[in-house]
Amino acid sequence: MHFGFWAGLLNLIPLFVFIGAGGTGAALYVMRLALFNPDVCWDKKNNPEPWNKMGPNQQYKFYSVNVDYSKLKKEGPDF
């Protein structure tokens, strides 16, 4: 094989790196949503409504600006 063939492959390395990083990031985000989001219910027998068991000091958002979850108090009744 000559140099031109390998030079063309070297130019594709950044493409494969960014596509791989994007796919890995998307897969990790979907896994985070499936495991930690209170809207997803995996066990309907033991925990039919997981969103009602979330306390006010539990963070389930990915990113919150200027919110200190340790200082929040519960406003509603217990269900």
N, CA, C and O atoms as a GROMACS GRO file, in nm:
protein
  316
    1MET      N    1   0.084  -0.117   0.000
    1MET     CA    2   0.000   0.000   0.000
    1MET      C    3   0.089   0.124   0.000
    1MET      O    4   0.199   0.125   0.057
    2HIS      N    5   0.041   0.225  -0.063
    2HIS     CA    6   0.125   0.344  -0.072
    2HIS      C    7   0.080   0.449   0.030
    2HIS      O    8  -0.021   0.432   0.098
    3PHE      N    9   0.154   0.556   0.039
    3PHE     CA   10   0.135   0.657   0.143
    3PHE      C   11   0.000   0.727   0.132
    3PHE      O   12  -0.058   0.763   0.234
    4GLY      N   13  -0.050   0.748   0.013
    4GLY     CA   14  -0.178   0.819  -0.006
    4GLY      C   15  -0.295   0.748   0.060
    4GLY      O   16  -0.386   0.812   0.112
    5PHE      N   17  -0.292   0.616   0.058
    5PHE     CA   18  -0.399   0.539   0.123
    5PHE      C   19  -0.399   0.562   0.274
    5PHE      O   20  -0.504   0.586   0.333
    6TRP      N   21  -0.282   0.555   0.337
    6TRP     CA   22  -0.272   0.573   0.483
    6TRP      C   23  -0.297   0.718   0.523
    6TRP      O   24  -0.350   0.743   0.631
    7ALA      N   25  -0.260   0.812   0.439
    7ALA     CA   26  -0.284   0.953   0.470
    7ALA      C   27  -0.434   0.982   0.472
    7ALA      O   28  -0.480   1.062   0.553
    8GLY      N   29  -0.509   0.917   0.386
    8GLY     CA   30  -0.654   0.934   0.386
    8GLY      C   31  -0.718   0.876   0.512
    8GLY      O   32  -0.815   0.932   0.563
    9LEU      N   33  -0.664   0.766   0.562
    9LEU     CA   34  -0.717   0.707   0.685
    9LEU      C   35  -0.684   0.791   0.808
    9LEU      O   36  -0.763   0.798   0.901
   10LEU      N   37  -0.567   0.854   0.809
   10LEU     CA   38  -0.528   0.938   0.922
   10LEU      C   39  -0.621   1.059   0.935
   10LEU      O   40  -0.645   1.107   1.046
   11ASN      N   41  -0.673   1.108   0.824
   11ASN     CA   42  -0.765   1.221   0.829
   11ASN      C   43  -0.900   1.182   0.887
   11ASN      O   44  -0.976   1.270   0.930
   12LEU      N   45  -0.932   1.055   0.889
   12LEU     CA   46  -1.061   1.010   0.942
   12LEU      C   47  -1.058   0.982   1.092
   12LEU      O   48  -1.163   0.960   1.152
   13ILE      N   49  -0.941   0.981   1.153
   13ILE     CA   50  -0.931   0.951   1.296
   13ILE      C   51  -1.014   1.048   1.381
   13ILE      O   52  -1.086   1.001   1.469
   14PRO      N   53  -1.008   1.180   1.361
   14PRO     CA   54  -1.092   1.269   1.442
   14PRO      C   55  -1.241   1.242   1.424
   14PRO      O   56  -1.318   1.255   1.520
   15LEU      N   57  -1.282   1.204   1.306
   15LEU     CA   58  -1.422   1.171   1.283
   15LEU      C   59  -1.465   1.053   1.368
   15LEU      O   60  -1.569   1.057   1.433
   16PHE      N   61  -1.385   0.948   1.368
   16PHE     CA   62  -1.418   0.830   1.448
   16PHE      C   63  -1.415   0.860   1.598
   16PHE      O   64  -1.496   0.807   1.674
   17VAL      N   65  -1.322   0.945   1.641
   17VAL     CA   66  -1.313   0.981   1.783
   17VAL      C   67  -1.438   1.057   1.826
   17VAL      O   68  -1.497   1.025   1.929
   18PHE      N   69  -1.480   1.157   1.748
   18PHE     CA   70  -1.596   1.236   1.786
   18PHE      C   71  -1.727   1.158   1.775
   18PHE      O   72  -1.816   1.175   1.858
   19ILE      N   73  -1.740   1.075   1.674
   19ILE     CA   74  -1.860   0.991   1.662
   19ILE      C   75  -1.866   0.892   1.778
   19ILE      O   76  -1.973   0.870   1.834
   20GLY      N   77  -1.752   0.833   1.813
   20GLY     CA   78  -1.748   0.740   1.927
   20GLY      C   79  -1.780   0.809   2.058
   20GLY      O   80  -1.854   0.755   2.141
   21ALA      N   81  -1.725   0.929   2.079
   21ALA     CA   82  -1.753   1.004   2.203
   21ALA      C   83  -1.900   1.045   2.210
   21ALA      O   84  -1.960   1.039   2.317
   22GLY      N   85  -1.957   1.087   2.098
   22GLY     CA   86  -2.098   1.124   2.097
   22GLY      C   87  -2.189   1.006   2.124
   22GLY      O   88  -2.286   1.017   2.198
   23GLY      N   89  -2.159   0.892   2.063
   23GLY     CA   90  -2.239   0.771   2.087
   23GLY      C   91  -2.228   0.723   2.230
   23GLY      O   92  -2.327   0.680   2.290
   24THR      N   93  -2.107   0.730   2.286
   24THR     CA   94  -2.088   0.689   2.426
   24THR      C   95  -2.161   0.784   2.520
   24THR      O   96  -2.224   0.739   2.616
   25GLY      N   97  -2.153   0.914   2.494
   25GLY     CA   98  -2.225   1.011   2.577
   25GLY      C   99  -2.375   0.992   2.571
   25GLY      O  100  -2.443   1.001   2.673
   26ALA      N  101  -2.428   0.966   2.452
   26ALA     CA  102  -2.572   0.944   2.439
   26ALA      C  103  -2.615   0.817   2.512
   26ALA      O  104  -2.720   0.816   2.576
   27ALA      N  105  -2.536   0.712   2.501
   27ALA     CA  106  -2.570   0.587   2.570
   27ALA      C  107  -2.566   0.605   2.722
   27ALA      O  108  -2.653   0.553   2.792
   28LEU      N  109  -2.467   0.677   2.773
   28LEU     CA  110  -2.459   0.701   2.917
   28LEU      C  111  -2.575   0.787   2.966
   28LEU      O  112  -2.626   0.765   3.076
   29TYR      N  113  -2.617   0.885   2.887
   29TYR     CA  114  -2.729   0.971   2.927
   29TYR      C  115  -2.860   0.892   2.929
   29TYR      O  116  -2.941   0.911   3.020
   30VAL      N  117  -2.882   0.807   2.831
   30VAL     CA  118  -3.002   0.724   2.831
   30VAL      C  119  -3.001   0.627   2.949
   30VAL      O  120  -3.105   0.603   3.010
   31MET      N  121  -2.884   0.573   2.982
   31MET     CA  122  -2.873   0.485   3.098
   31MET      C  123  -2.902   0.562   3.227
   31MET      O  124  -2.966   0.509   3.317
   32ARG      N  125  -2.855   0.687   3.237
   32ARG     CA  126  -2.883   0.770   3.354
   32ARG      C  127  -3.033   0.797   3.366
   32ARG      O  128  -3.088   0.791   3.475
   33LEU      N  129  -3.098   0.827   3.256
   33LEU     CA  130  -3.242   0.850   3.258
   33LEU      C  131  -3.318   0.724   3.299
   33LEU      O  132  -3.414   0.732   3.376
   34ALA      N  133  -3.276   0.611   3.250
   34ALA     CA  134  -3.347   0.486   3.281
   34ALA      C  135  -3.329   0.444   3.426
   34ALA      O  136  -3.418   0.381   3.483
   35LEU      N  137  -3.216   0.477   3.488
   35LEU     CA  138  -3.189   0.431   3.623
   35LEU      C  139  -3.227   0.531   3.732
   35LEU      O  140  -3.267   0.489   3.841
   36PHE      N  141  -3.216   0.661   3.707
   36PHE     CA  142  -3.231   0.759   3.814
   36PHE      C  143  -3.349   0.853   3.797
   36PHE      O  144  -3.375   0.932   3.888
   37ASN      N  145  -3.420   0.850   3.688
   37ASN     CA  146  -3.534   0.940   3.668
   37ASN      C  147  -3.655   0.886   3.744
   37ASN      O  148  -3.688   0.768   3.730
   38PRO      N  149  -3.723   0.969   3.823
   38PRO     CA  150  -3.839   0.920   3.899
   38PRO      C  151  -3.960   0.889   3.811
   38PRO      O  152  -4.054   0.826   3.858
   39ASP      N  153  -3.960   0.931   3.686
   39ASP     CA  154  -4.072   0.901   3.597
   39ASP      C  155  -4.068   0.758   3.544
   39ASP      O  156  -4.167   0.709   3.491
   40VAL      N  157  -3.955   0.691   3.558
   40VAL     CA  158  -3.940   0.554   3.509
   40VAL      C  159  -3.966   0.458   3.624
   40VAL      O  160  -3.904   0.468   3.730
   41CYS      N  161  -4.057   0.364   3.602
   41CYS     CA  162  -4.093   0.268   3.706
   41CYS      C  163  -4.056   0.128   3.658
   41CYS      O  164  -4.120   0.075   3.567
   42TRP      N  165  -3.954   0.068   3.719
   42TRP     CA  166  -3.911  -0.066   3.682
   42TRP      C  167  -3.982  -0.173   3.764
   42TRP      O  168  -4.000  -0.285   3.716
   43ASP      N  169  -4.023  -0.140   3.885
   43ASP     CA  170  -4.085  -0.238   3.976
   43ASP      C  171  -4.222  -0.186   4.018
   43ASP      O  172  -4.233  -0.117   4.119
   44LYS      N  173  -4.325  -0.218   3.941
   44LYS     CA  174  -4.459  -0.167   3.970
   44LYS      C  175  -4.523  -0.236   4.089
   44LYS      O  176  -4.620  -0.184   4.145
   45LYS      N  177  -4.472  -0.351   4.129
   45LYS     CA  178  -4.532  -0.424   4.241
   45LYS      C  179  -4.492  -0.361   4.374
   45LYS      O  180  -4.577  -0.338   4.460
   46ASN      N  181  -4.364  -0.333   4.393
   46ASN     CA  182  -4.316  -0.280   4.520
   46ASN      C  183  -4.313  -0.128   4.526
   46ASN      O  184  -4.321  -0.070   4.635
   47ASN      N  185  -4.302  -0.062   4.413
   47ASN     CA  186  -4.293   0.084   4.410
   47ASN      C  187  -4.373   0.136   4.290
   47ASN      O  188  -4.313   0.174   4.190
   48PRO      N  189  -4.508   0.138   4.299
   48PRO     CA  190  -4.588   0.172   4.182
   48PRO      C  191  -4.578   0.319   4.142
   48PRO      O  192  -4.597   0.352   4.024
   49GLU      N  193  -4.549   0.408   4.235
   49GLU     CA  194  -4.540   0.551   4.204
   49GLU      C  195  -4.410   0.608   4.262
   49GLU      O  196  -4.414   0.670   4.369
   50PRO      N  197  -4.298   0.589   4.196
   50PRO     CA  198  -4.171   0.635   4.253
   50PRO      C  199  -4.160   0.786   4.263
   50PRO      O  200  -4.080   0.836   4.343
   51TRP      N  201  -4.236   0.862   4.186
   51TRP     CA  202  -4.230   1.007   4.190
   51TRP      C  203  -4.287   1.061   4.320
   51TRP      O  204  -4.253   1.172   4.360
   52ASN      N  205  -4.374   0.984   4.389
   52ASN     CA  206  -4.427   1.030   4.517
   52ASN      C  207  -4.329   1.010   4.632
   52ASN      O  208  -4.345   1.071   4.737
   53LYS      N  209  -4.229   0.927   4.614
   53LYS     CA  210  -4.132   0.901   4.720
   53LYS      C  211  -4.009   0.989   4.710
   53LYS      O  212  -3.917   0.977   4.791
   54MET      N  213  -4.007   1.078   4.614
   54MET     CA  214  -3.894   1.169   4.600
   54MET      C  215  -3.906   1.279   4.705
   54MET      O  216  -4.009   1.345   4.715
   55GLY      N  217  -3.801   1.298   4.781
   55GLY     CA  218  -3.798   1.405   4.880
   55GLY      C  219  -3.758   1.537   4.815
   55GLY      O  220  -3.706   1.537   4.703
   56PRO      N  221  -3.782   1.648   4.882
   56PRO     CA  222  -3.746   1.777   4.823
   56PRO      C  223  -3.595   1.799   4.816
   56PRO      O  224  -3.549   1.883   4.739
   57ASN      N  225  -3.519   1.723   4.894
   57ASN     CA  226  -3.374   1.743   4.891
   57ASN      C  227  -3.303   1.641   4.803
   57ASN      O  228  -3.180   1.630   4.809
   58GLN      N  229  -3.375   1.566   4.721
   58GLN     CA  230  -3.314   1.473   4.626
   58GLN      C  231  -3.309   1.538   4.489
   58GLN      O  232  -3.411   1.582   4.435
   59GLN      N  233  -3.191   1.544   4.433
   59GLN     CA  234  -3.175   1.605   4.302
   59GLN      C  235  -3.193   1.500   4.194
   59GLN      O  236  -3.122   1.400   4.192
   60TYR      N  237  -3.289   1.521   4.105
   60TYR     CA  238  -3.306   1.430   3.993
   60TYR      C  239  -3.288   1.501   3.860
   60TYR      O  240  -3.288   1.436   3.755
   61LYS      N  241  -3.270   1.632   3.862
   61LYS     CA  242  -3.237   1.703   3.740
   61LYS      C  243  -3.090   1.682   3.708
   61LYS      O  244  -3.008   1.660   3.798
   62PHE      N  245  -3.058   1.689   3.582
   62PHE     CA  246  -2.918   1.672   3.541
   62PHE      C  247  -2.834   1.790   3.585
   62PHE      O  248  -2.720   1.773   3.630
   63TYR      N  249  -2.889   1.911   3.571
   63TYR     CA  250  -2.816   2.032   3.605
   63TYR      C  251  -2.914   2.135   3.658
   63TYR      O  252  -3.015   2.163   3.593
   64SER      N  253  -2.887   2.191   3.774
   64SER     CA  254  -2.971   2.294   3.834
   64SER      C  255  -2.884   2.414   3.870
   64SER      O  256  -2.780   2.400   3.933
   65VAL      N  257  -2.929   2.531   3.828
   65VAL     CA  258  -2.853   2.653   3.853
   65VAL      C  259  -2.902   2.715   3.984
   65VAL      O  260  -3.021   2.737   4.002
   66ASN      N  261  -2.810   2.742   4.074
   66ASN     CA  262  -2.837   2.814   4.199
   66ASN      C  263  -2.944   2.749   4.285
   66ASN      O  264  -3.025   2.821   4.344
   67VAL      N  265  -2.948   2.618   4.294
   67VAL     CA  266  -3.043   2.548   4.380
   67VAL      C  267  -2.963   2.463   4.478
   67VAL      O  268  -2.885   2.376   4.437
   68ASP      N  269  -2.983   2.488   4.607
   68ASP     CA  270  -2.920   2.406   4.710
   68ASP      C  271  -3.026   2.309   4.762
   68ASP      O  272  -3.112   2.347   4.840
   69TYR      N  273  -3.018   2.185   4.719
   69TYR     CA  274  -3.121   2.087   4.752
   69TYR      C  275  -3.120   2.048   4.900
   69TYR      O  276  -3.220   1.996   4.950
   70SER      N  277  -3.010   2.071   4.970
   70SER     CA  278  -3.006   2.034   5.111
   70SER      C  279  -3.090   2.128   5.198
   70SER      O  280  -3.125   2.092   5.310
   71LYS      N  281  -3.122   2.247   5.149
   71LYS     CA  282  -3.198   2.344   5.227
   71LYS      C  283  -3.347   2.346   5.194
   71LYS      O  284  -3.422   2.420   5.256
   72LEU      N  285  -3.391   2.268   5.098
   72LEU     CA  286  -3.532   2.268   5.060
   72LEU      C  287  -3.615   2.189   5.161
   72LEU      O  288  -3.570   2.089   5.216
   73LYS      N  289  -3.737   2.237   5.184
   73LYS     CA  290  -3.827   2.169   5.276
   73LYS      C  291  -3.948   2.119   5.199
   73LYS      O  292  -3.984   2.174   5.095
   74LYS      N  293  -4.012   2.016   5.249
   74LYS     CA  294  -4.129   1.958   5.185
   74LYS      C  295  -4.249   2.048   5.207
   74LYS      O  296  -4.275   2.091   5.319
   75GLU      N  297  -4.324   2.076   5.100
   75GLU     CA  298  -4.438   2.166   5.109
   75GLU      C  299  -4.571   2.094   5.112
   75GLU      O  300  -4.668   2.146   5.168
   76GLY      N  301  -4.578   1.976   5.054
   76GLY     CA  302  -4.706   1.906   5.042
   76GLY      C  303  -4.721   1.794   5.142
   76GLY      O  304  -4.630   1.767   5.221
   77PRO      N  305  -4.836   1.727   5.138
   77PRO     CA  306  -4.860   1.615   5.230
   77PRO      C  307  -4.789   1.488   5.184
   77PRO      O  308  -4.747   1.477   5.069
   78ASP      N  309  -4.778   1.392   5.275
   78ASP     CA  310  -4.722   1.262   5.242
   78ASP      C  311  -4.830   1.174   5.180
   78ASP      O  312  -4.944   1.173   5.227
   79PHE      N  313  -4.796   1.102   5.075
   79PHE     CA  314  -4.890   1.010   5.010
   79PHE      C  315  -4.849   0.869   5.035
   79PHE      O  316  -4.915   0.776   4.989
   0.00000   0.00000   0.00000
